[in-house]
Every structure is written in structure tokens, then in C-alpha cells.
Amino acid sequence: MTEEVDEPRLGELLAAFERAWQRLGAPIATALRRGLADDAFTATGLPFEMPRELRIWWSWHDGADG
């Protein structure tokens, strides 16, 4: 059985995570890259559908620079 992803709640948690980094002065807070556009996930060529949680994560930020 697969649980549904509570996308609004997950978005709130990720935003709170980022605010905490900013408040603490963590270097990653200013190094985060923009998130991927939704069409980036369809052009991956993967032989499976990427889980929704990972799409949300990489839509939030696609890693960090530096």
C-alpha cells in the first residue's frame, strides 16, 4: 500500500527547513540552486516513473553550488 504525499505539508516543511538554514547562517542557504521545472522530470530517460517525493524535493532546489 502506497501512502499519498501531503504536498502542501511537505512544501511547508521544506520552506521551514530553508528558513532555519538562513536564520542559522548556514552557507548552503545562499548556495541553493533553483528547482527543476516539471518538464525536466519527463526528459530523464529513466525506465521508471520518479517518485513524487523526489520530484517535489528537486523542484524545491536542485542541489547547491560551491
Backbone as XML, in Angstrom:
<?xml version="1.0"?>
<chain id="A" units="angstrom">
  <residue number="1" name="MET">
    <atom name="N" x="0.832" y="-1.185" z="0.000"/>
    <atom name="CA" x="0.000" y="0.000" z="0.000"/>
    <atom name="C" x="0.878" y="1.250" z="0.000"/>
  </residue>
  <residue number="2" name="THR">
    <atom name="N" x="0.594" y="2.166" z="-0.885"/>
    <atom name="CA" x="1.369" y="3.391" z="-1.012"/>
    <atom name="C" x="0.623" y="4.544" z="-0.352"/>
  </residue>
  <residue number="3" name="GLU">
    <atom name="N" x="1.340" y="5.302" z="0.478"/>
    <atom name="CA" x="0.740" y="6.468" z="1.108"/>
    <atom name="C" x="0.731" y="7.637" z="0.138"/>
  </residue>
  <residue number="4" name="GLU">
    <atom name="N" x="-0.289" y="8.457" z="0.237"/>
    <atom name="CA" x="-0.362" y="9.679" z="-0.553"/>
    <atom name="C" x="0.596" y="10.712" z="0.033"/>
  </residue>
  <residue number="5" name="VAL">
    <atom name="N" x="1.203" y="11.491" z="-0.813"/>
    <atom name="CA" x="2.103" y="12.548" z="-0.385"/>
    <atom name="C" x="1.279" y="13.794" z="-0.070"/>
  </residue>
  <residue number="6" name="ASP">
    <atom name="N" x="1.444" y="14.329" z="1.118"/>
    <atom name="CA" x="0.782" y="15.568" z="1.507"/>
    <atom name="C" x="1.650" y="16.717" z="0.991"/>
  </residue>
  <residue number="7" name="GLU">
    <atom name="N" x="1.456" y="17.065" z="-0.293"/>
    <atom name="CA" x="2.324" y="18.052" z="-0.938"/>
    <atom name="C" x="2.339" y="19.411" z="-0.248"/>
  </residue>
  <residue number="8" name="PRO">
    <atom name="N" x="1.179" y="19.959" z="0.140"/>
    <atom name="CA" x="1.241" y="21.258" z="0.836"/>
    <atom name="C" x="2.061" y="21.187" z="2.125"/>
  </residue>
  <residue number="9" name="ARG">
    <atom name="N" x="1.881" y="20.113" z="2.879"/>
    <atom name="CA" x="2.629" y="19.973" z="4.136"/>
    <atom name="C" x="4.114" y="19.798" z="3.859"/>
  </residue>
  <residue number="10" name="LEU">
    <atom name="N" x="4.454" y="19.014" z="2.871"/>
    <atom name="CA" x="5.857" y="18.821" z="2.520"/>
    <atom name="C" x="6.478" y="20.137" z="2.079"/>
  </residue>
  <residue number="11" name="GLY">
    <atom name="N" x="5.736" y="20.935" z="1.309"/>
    <atom name="CA" x="6.226" y="22.253" z="0.903"/>
    <atom name="C" x="6.469" y="23.166" z="2.096"/>
  </residue>
  <residue number="12" name="GLU">
    <atom name="N" x="5.569" y="23.110" z="3.072"/>
    <atom name="CA" x="5.745" y="23.917" z="4.290"/>
    <atom name="C" x="6.994" y="23.487" z="5.050"/>
  </residue>
  <residue number="13" name="LEU">
    <atom name="N" x="7.211" y="22.187" z="5.147"/>
    <atom name="CA" x="8.386" y="21.686" z="5.856"/>
    <atom name="C" x="9.685" y="22.070" z="5.162"/>
  </residue>
  <residue number="14" name="LEU">
    <atom name="N" x="9.706" y="21.986" z="3.837"/>
    <atom name="CA" x="10.910" y="22.383" z="3.097"/>
    <atom name="C" x="11.187" y="23.876" z="3.247"/>
  </residue>
  <residue number="15" name="ALA">
    <atom name="N" x="10.137" y="24.687" z="3.219"/>
    <atom name="CA" x="10.302" y="26.134" z="3.409"/>
    <atom name="C" x="10.830" y="26.432" z="4.811"/>
  </residue>
  <residue number="16" name="ALA">
    <atom name="N" x="10.331" y="25.721" z="5.817"/>
    <atom name="CA" x="10.809" y="25.908" z="7.186"/>
    <atom name="C" x="12.270" y="25.483" z="7.314"/>
  </residue>
  <residue number="17" name="PHE">
    <atom name="N" x="12.618" y="24.416" z="6.627"/>
    <atom name="CA" x="13.998" y="23.937" z="6.611"/>
    <atom name="C" x="14.927" y="25.021" z="6.053"/>
  </residue>
  <residue number="18" name="GLU">
    <atom name="N" x="14.521" y="25.620" z="4.934"/>
    <atom name="CA" x="15.332" y="26.668" z="4.316"/>
    <atom name="C" x="15.436" y="27.903" z="5.220"/>
  </residue>
  <residue number="19" name="ARG">
    <atom name="N" x="14.327" y="28.287" z="5.844"/>
    <atom name="CA" x="14.354" y="29.434" z="6.770"/>
    <atom name="C" x="15.294" y="29.173" z="7.944"/>
  </residue>
  <residue number="20" name="ALA">
    <atom name="N" x="15.315" y="27.944" z="8.435"/>
    <atom name="CA" x="16.221" y="27.598" z="9.533"/>
    <atom name="C" x="17.673" y="27.754" z="9.092"/>
  </residue>
  <residue number="21" name="TRP">
    <atom name="N" x="17.998" y="27.286" z="7.877"/>
    <atom name="CA" x="19.363" y="27.476" z="7.367"/>
    <atom name="C" x="19.713" y="28.949" z="7.305"/>
  </residue>
  <residue number="22" name="GLN">
    <atom name="N" x="18.779" y="29.767" z="6.817"/>
    <atom name="CA" x="19.025" y="31.205" z="6.716"/>
    <atom name="C" x="19.224" y="31.816" z="8.097"/>
  </residue>
  <residue number="23" name="ARG">
    <atom name="N" x="18.352" y="31.475" z="9.020"/>
    <atom name="CA" x="18.425" y="32.024" z="10.377"/>
    <atom name="C" x="19.735" y="31.643" z="11.060"/>
  </residue>
  <residue number="24" name="LEU">
    <atom name="N" x="20.226" y="30.449" z="10.818"/>
    <atom name="CA" x="21.455" y="29.964" z="11.440"/>
    <atom name="C" x="22.714" y="30.400" z="10.696"/>
  </residue>
  <residue number="25" name="GLY">
    <atom name="N" x="22.526" y="31.049" z="9.549"/>
    <atom name="CA" x="23.678" y="31.495" z="8.770"/>
    <atom name="C" x="24.417" y="30.364" z="8.083"/>
  </residue>
  <residue number="26" name="ALA">
    <atom name="N" x="23.731" y="29.277" z="7.811"/>
    <atom name="CA" x="24.367" y="28.135" z="7.145"/>
    <atom name="C" x="24.748" y="28.520" z="5.718"/>
  </residue>
  <residue number="27" name="PRO">
    <atom name="N" x="25.978" y="28.240" z="5.301"/>
    <atom name="CA" x="26.420" y="28.618" z="3.953"/>
    <atom name="C" x="25.526" y="28.079" z="2.832"/>
  </residue>
  <residue number="28" name="ILE">
    <atom name="N" x="24.909" y="26.934" z="3.043"/>
    <atom name="CA" x="24.066" y="26.366" z="1.998"/>
    <atom name="C" x="22.866" y="27.264" z="1.680"/>
  </residue>
  <residue number="29" name="ALA">
    <atom name="N" x="22.454" y="28.075" z="2.633"/>
    <atom name="CA" x="21.274" y="28.925" z="2.441"/>
    <atom name="C" x="21.440" y="29.883" z="1.262"/>
  </residue>
  <residue number="30" name="THR">
    <atom name="N" x="22.663" y="30.277" z="0.977"/>
    <atom name="CA" x="22.903" y="31.196" z="-0.140"/>
    <atom name="C" x="23.466" y="30.477" z="-1.366"/>
  </residue>
  <residue number="31" name="ALA">
    <atom name="N" x="23.655" y="29.163" z="-1.271"/>
    <atom name="CA" x="24.236" y="28.404" z="-2.373"/>
    <atom name="C" x="23.219" y="27.525" z="-3.093"/>
  </residue>
  <residue number="32" name="LEU">
    <atom name="N" x="21.973" y="27.514" z="-2.629"/>
    <atom name="CA" x="20.965" y="26.642" z="-3.220"/>
    <atom name="C" x="20.663" y="27.029" z="-4.667"/>
  </residue>
  <residue number="33" name="ARG">
    <atom name="N" x="20.578" y="26.026" z="-5.522"/>
    <atom name="CA" x="20.195" y="26.265" z="-6.911"/>
    <atom name="C" x="18.679" y="26.271" z="-7.025"/>
  </residue>
  <residue number="34" name="ARG">
    <atom name="N" x="18.191" y="26.872" z="-8.101"/>
    <atom name="CA" x="16.752" y="26.868" z="-8.366"/>
    <atom name="C" x="16.279" y="25.433" z="-8.546"/>
  </residue>
  <residue number="35" name="GLY">
    <atom name="N" x="15.011" y="25.242" z="-8.316"/>
    <atom name="CA" x="14.423" y="23.921" z="-8.517"/>
    <atom name="C" x="14.256" y="23.610" z="-9.995"/>
  </residue>
  <residue number="36" name="LEU">
    <atom name="N" x="14.107" y="22.339" z="-10.297"/>
    <atom name="CA" x="13.896" y="21.913" z="-11.675"/>
    <atom name="C" x="12.454" y="22.167" z="-12.099"/>
  </residue>
  <residue number="37" name="ALA">
    <atom name="N" x="12.278" y="22.493" z="-13.356"/>
    <atom name="CA" x="10.940" y="22.641" z="-13.925"/>
    <atom name="C" x="10.324" y="21.253" z="-14.083"/>
  </residue>
  <residue number="38" name="ASP">
    <atom name="N" x="9.018" y="21.186" z="-14.081"/>
    <atom name="CA" x="8.322" y="19.899" z="-14.148"/>
    <atom name="C" x="8.696" y="19.090" z="-15.390"/>
  </residue>
  <residue number="39" name="ASP">
    <atom name="N" x="8.955" y="19.769" z="-16.507"/>
    <atom name="CA" x="9.293" y="19.029" z="-17.726"/>
    <atom name="C" x="10.672" y="18.375" z="-17.653"/>
  </residue>
  <residue number="40" name="ALA">
    <atom name="N" x="11.505" y="18.788" z="-16.719"/>
    <atom name="CA" x="12.822" y="18.166" z="-16.570"/>
    <atom name="C" x="12.698" y="16.706" z="-16.142"/>
  </residue>
  <residue number="41" name="PHE">
    <atom name="N" x="11.614" y="16.368" z="-15.475"/>
    <atom name="CA" x="11.436" y="15.005" z="-14.991"/>
    <atom name="C" x="10.952" y="14.067" z="-16.082"/>
  </residue>
  <residue number="42" name="THR">
    <atom name="N" x="10.301" y="14.586" z="-17.090"/>
    <atom name="CA" x="9.827" y="13.725" z="-18.171"/>
    <atom name="C" x="10.927" y="13.473" z="-19.192"/>
  </residue>
  <residue number="43" name="ALA">
    <atom name="N" x="11.964" y="14.272" z="-19.175"/>
    <atom name="CA" x="13.056" y="14.131" z="-20.147"/>
    <atom name="C" x="14.244" y="13.365" z="-19.578"/>
  </residue>
  <residue number="44" name="THR">
    <atom name="N" x="14.048" y="12.652" z="-18.477"/>
    <atom name="CA" x="15.177" y="11.969" z="-17.840"/>
    <atom name="C" x="15.610" y="10.715" z="-18.573"/>
  </residue>
  <residue number="45" name="GLY">
    <atom name="N" x="14.707" y="10.065" z="-19.272"/>
    <atom name="CA" x="15.034" y="8.815" z="-19.945"/>
    <atom name="C" x="15.096" y="7.635" z="-18.990"/>
  </residue>
  <residue number="46" name="LEU">
    <atom name="N" x="14.669" y="7.821" z="-17.747"/>
    <atom name="CA" x="14.680" y="6.726" z="-16.789"/>
    <atom name="C" x="13.631" y="5.681" z="-17.184"/>
  </residue>
  <residue number="47" name="PRO">
    <atom name="N" x="13.901" y="4.421" z="-16.926"/>
    <atom name="CA" x="12.943" y="3.381" z="-17.286"/>
    <atom name="C" x="11.815" y="3.205" z="-16.257"/>
  </residue>
  <residue number="48" name="PHE">
    <atom name="N" x="11.675" y="4.152" z="-15.350"/>
    <atom name="CA" x="10.623" y="4.107" z="-14.338"/>
    <atom name="C" x="10.158" y="5.531" z="-14.043"/>
  </residue>
  <residue number="49" name="GLU">
    <atom name="N" x="9.007" y="5.637" z="-13.429"/>
    <atom name="CA" x="8.494" y="6.951" z="-13.046"/>
    <atom name="C" x="9.125" y="7.358" z="-11.716"/>
  </residue>
  <residue number="50" name="MET">
    <atom name="N" x="9.648" y="8.567" z="-11.674"/>
    <atom name="CA" x="10.285" y="9.059" z="-10.465"/>
    <atom name="C" x="9.233" y="9.262" z="-9.373"/>
  </residue>
  <residue number="51" name="PRO">
    <atom name="N" x="9.510" y="8.813" z="-8.149"/>
    <atom name="CA" x="8.550" y="9.008" z="-7.058"/>
    <atom name="C" x="8.228" y="10.487" z="-6.841"/>
  </residue>
  <residue number="52" name="ARG">
    <atom name="N" x="6.985" y="10.754" z="-6.488"/>
    <atom name="CA" x="6.508" y="12.131" z="-6.307"/>
    <atom name="C" x="7.350" y="12.892" z="-5.280"/>
  </residue>
  <residue number="53" name="GLU">
    <atom name="N" x="7.782" y="12.218" z="-4.211"/>
    <atom name="CA" x="8.599" y="12.886" z="-3.195"/>
    <atom name="C" x="9.897" y="13.442" z="-3.772"/>
  </residue>
  <residue number="54" name="LEU">
    <atom name="N" x="10.514" y="12.677" z="-4.669"/>
    <atom name="CA" x="11.763" y="13.155" z="-5.283"/>
    <atom name="C" x="11.499" y="14.306" z="-6.239"/>
  </residue>
  <residue number="55" name="ARG">
    <atom name="N" x="10.390" y="14.256" z="-6.956"/>
    <atom name="CA" x="10.028" y="15.373" z="-7.846"/>
    <atom name="C" x="9.826" y="16.644" z="-7.031"/>
  </residue>
  <residue number="56" name="ILE">
    <atom name="N" x="9.182" y="16.518" z="-5.877"/>
    <atom name="CA" x="8.958" y="17.684" z="-5.008"/>
    <atom name="C" x="10.290" y="18.204" z="-4.495"/>
  </residue>
  <residue number="57" name="TRP">
    <atom name="N" x="11.157" y="17.299" z="-4.038"/>
    <atom name="CA" x="12.470" y="17.693" z="-3.498"/>
    <atom name="C" x="13.279" y="18.475" z="-4.544"/>
  </residue>
  <residue number="58" name="TRP">
    <atom name="N" x="13.407" y="17.929" z="-5.758"/>
    <atom name="CA" x="14.215" y="18.597" z="-6.784"/>
    <atom name="C" x="13.503" y="19.776" z="-7.425"/>
  </residue>
  <residue number="59" name="SER">
    <atom name="N" x="12.205" y="19.880" z="-7.240"/>
    <atom name="CA" x="11.502" y="21.081" z="-7.673"/>
    <atom name="C" x="11.739" y="22.211" z="-6.670"/>
  </residue>
  <residue number="60" name="TRP">
    <atom name="N" x="11.975" y="21.850" z="-5.432"/>
    <atom name="CA" x="12.269" y="22.829" z="-4.385"/>
    <atom name="C" x="13.633" y="23.465" z="-4.660"/>
  </residue>
  <residue number="61" name="HIS">
    <atom name="N" x="14.671" y="22.642" z="-4.739"/>
    <atom name="CA" x="16.033" y="23.096" z="-5.083"/>
    <atom name="C" x="16.753" y="21.939" z="-5.754"/>
  </residue>
  <residue number="62" name="ASP">
    <atom name="N" x="17.521" y="22.252" z="-6.762"/>
    <atom name="CA" x="18.292" y="21.234" z="-7.459"/>
    <atom name="C" x="19.735" y="21.288" z="-6.987"/>
  </residue>
  <residue number="63" name="GLY">
    <atom name="N" x="19.948" y="20.957" z="-5.741"/>
    <atom name="CA" x="21.286" y="20.951" z="-5.193"/>
    <atom name="C" x="21.778" y="22.332" z="-4.812"/>
  </residue>
  <residue number="64" name="ALA">
    <atom name="N" x="23.102" y="22.443" z="-4.702"/>
    <atom name="CA" x="23.723" y="23.701" z="-4.289"/>
    <atom name="C" x="25.011" y="23.893" z="-5.072"/>
  </residue>
  <residue number="65" name="ASP">
    <atom name="N" x="25.401" y="25.140" z="-5.227"/>
    <atom name="CA" x="26.670" y="25.482" z="-5.877"/>
    <atom name="C" x="27.714" y="25.748" z="-4.815"/>
  </residue>
  <residue number="66" name="GLY">
    <atom name="N" x="28.941" y="25.451" z="-5.143"/>
    <atom name="CA" x="30.029" y="25.791" z="-4.242"/>
    <atom name="C" x="30.412" y="24.737" z="-3.275"/>
  </residue>
</chain>
